[in-house]
Amino acid sequence: MESTEASRRSRLNVTHDSWELIWAHVHRVLVVNLGIAVSNLPLLVALQVTHQPWRHPVFFGVLLLTLPGPSLAAAFVCLGATTGDEQASVRLFVRAYRQVFRRAVLVSAPFVLLVIAAAVDVVTLRTRALGAAVVPMTLVVVLVAAAAWPVALAHVAGGGSVGRRIFLMAPYAVVRHGRLALMNLVLGFVVLLLVNQAPLLGLAVLPGCALFVVWRNCRVMVALGDPVAADDPVVREGRCDGTDGIRGGGESPAMAGH
């Protein structure tokens, strides 16, 4: 009996290094959550003021084109720069936000515009004669564009440049790594749903945890044919789920910017 109790106590024992790793991860998540909430504060306030944003398309369109993309790219920079037991800082998020803002907007805007335009088409055509033929294809466009959006931003966060290839390679990476893309979409939907139900608690806890998984998935997808990114430890770990074919070497086109 005594040996059983001792073994149970030993299982619950956590080393000092493990506690440092746990708290470093918690700190990193909290910094990302704070940065995302503050950088998207105008959009969050506007959504609280009106529950029908589609009645103000210009105002909300400008906010959607300029705010979420850079904040997500800055979050990816923080998650990538503070792996292991290193702690993130608010200063790091601010510096990353300023550095990637322009490139993130240029990459994010086309995907956001495509999602908005396709969603409007779905709403407009769903009750018309052409709806049965057009709506399913339009929904596929919405899903692919929404899944390719964080992949392209992960490319920017990793130091990649803005070019025509990223707008082709990000959707291709999403189609090739369908399971990872589906996981990202499900996580994003769940986070948005929970934040909508409990805004303060959701923004304080959920975004950083979900984005950590999304970032790792996007690093695997964005490394498609990129020898530099393929040497990323995150990418090497991600191959255990069936993504062994992403290393470069002439098998697929390289991502732009490296």
N, C-alpha and C positions, 0 to 999 in steps of 0.2 A: 504493500500500500504506500509506504513512504517513497519507494523508488518511483511509483507511478506519479505521485504528487510532484516529486522533484523533476521528473521529465516534463510534466505539464508546465511547471514554472520556467524551465529552461526554454521551452518553445515560445513562451511569451516574452522572453528576454530579448531586447533589441539593442544592438551595439551602438556606441556613440556615433560611429560613421554612418550607420543606417539612419539614425535620427537626423543627422545633418543632411543626408540626401533627401529624406522625406520633407523636412522643413524648407530646404532649398527649392524643391518642386512646388510646395504650397506657396512660397513667396513669389516664385516665377509666375504661377497662375494668377495670383492676386494682382501683380503688376500688370499683366496682360489685360485682365478684366478692367482694371482702373483706366488703363490707356484707351481701350476700346470705348468704354462708357464716356469718357471725357471728350475724345475726338469725335464721337458721334452724337454729342449732346444736342446740337441744334436739330438734328433729325429726330431724336427721341422726344424732345420737347414739342416739336411740331406734330408728331404722331399722337401725343397726349392731348393736344389742343383740338385736333379734328380727327374724327373717326372715319372720314371719307376722303382720304388723300387723293383719290382719282379726280376729285373736283378741282384740284389745284395742280394740274400736271406739270406746269413749268417750274413752280417752286419746288415741288418734291422731286422732279426730274433732276434739277440742278444739285440738290442735296444727295440724291442717290448716285449721281455720276462723280461727285467729288469727295464724299466722306467715307463710305465703307471700304473702298479699295485700298487707299493708303493706310488706314488703320489696320486692316488685315495683313497687309504686307509688312508693316512695322511689327505686328505681333509675331509674324513668322521670323523676322530678323531677331527678335528677342529670344524666341524659342531655339533658334539655331545657334545663337551666340552664347547661350548660357545653359549648355547641356551639362549633365553630371551633377556635381554638388555646387556648381557656381551659382551665385545669386544674381537675378536680374535687378535692374534699378530703373526707377522712373526716368532718370536722365538718359539711360540707354534707349528707352522707348521713344522719348522726345527726339533724340538725335536721329534715330532710325526713321522716324516719321518725316522729319525734315529732309532727309537724304533721299528717300524713295517716293516722296509725294508726287513729283511730276511724272516719273516713269510709271508709278502705280495708277495714276489717273489715266494716262494714255493707254495702258493695257486694260484697265478695268472698264472704261467707258464703252468700248464696242460690245463687250459681253453683256453689260447691263442694258444697253440699248436694245440688243437682240432679244434678251429675255422679256423686256417690257413690250416691245413690238409684237413678239410672238404671243405673249399673254393677252394682249389686246385683240389680236386676231382670233384667239380661241374664244374669248368672251363674245366677240362680234359675230362669229360664224357658227357658233354651236347650235343655234336654232334655225339656220338656213339650210337650203338644199345641199349646198356644197360642204356643209359642216361634217357630214359622215366621212367624206374623203380627205378633207383638209385638216380637220382638228387633230386626228391621231398623229399625222406627220408634224404638225406644229407643236404638239406636246413633246415629241421626241427632240425637236430643236430646243425647246425650253429646258429640258432636262440635261441635254448635252452641254448647252451654253452655261447653265448654272453649275454643272460639275467642272467644266473647263476653267471657270473663273478663278477659283483658288489655285488651280495648277499654274495658270499664267502668273498669278501674283507670287507664288512660291518661286517661280523662275526669276522674277524681278527681285525678290528678297534675297535670293542667292547671288545677286550681283549681275544677273543677265540684263542685256540691253533690250530695248523695244524694237522689234522688227516684224516683218511680215510673217516670218516662219513661226513665231510664237502663236499667232492666231490660227495657224494650221496644225501645229504640233500639239497644242494643248487639247483640242478636241480629239485628235488621233490617239493621244495618250489615254484619254478618258475611255474611248471605245476599246482600246487594247486592254486596259486594266479596269474592266467593268465592275469587278467586285469591290475594289478600293473606291471607285467613284460612287458606287451605290452606298457604301458605308458613309462616305462624306455627306451625301445628300440626306441620308436618314438622320445622321447626327445634327446637321444643320436644321432640318425640319423640327426635330425634337427640341433643340435649344430655342428656336424661335417660338414654338408653341408654349414652352414652359416660361420663357421670359414674358410672353404676352399675358400669361395668367398671374405671374408674380414678378413684376419688373425689377424691383430693387433686389430681392433675393436671387432672382435668376441672373441678373447682370453681375452680382457679386461673386457667384459661384461657378456658373455653367460655362461661359464662353471660353475661358482659358483651358479648362479640362477638355472640352470638345476640340478646340483648335490644336491642342497638342497632338491628338490622334490625326486630325485632318492634315496638319503640317507633315507628319511622318509619312502619311499616305501620299501626299503631293510630292514629297522629296523622291519617293520611289517612282512616281509617274513622270516627273519632270526630268529624271535622269535617263529617259529613253534615248539611247544612242549617244549619250554625252559621256565621254571617257572621264572627264574631270569630276562630274557629279556622281558617276558610278563608283568612284572611290570613297564616297561619303559613307561613314559607318552606319548611318541610318538606312542608306540604300542597301548595304550588304545585309543588314538585319532583316530588311523587308523582303528579301528574296526567299525567306523560309515559307512564305505563303503562296508560292507558285509563280514568282516573278523573276525567275532565273534568267530570262532572256533579255534583260534591259541593258546589259553592259555593251558599250560601244565596240567598234571593231569592224565597221563597214556593214553591219546587219541592218541598220536603219539610219535615217538622216540625223544629223546632230542638231541639238537645240542651239538657237542663236544666242550670242552674247558671251560665249566662253571661248 
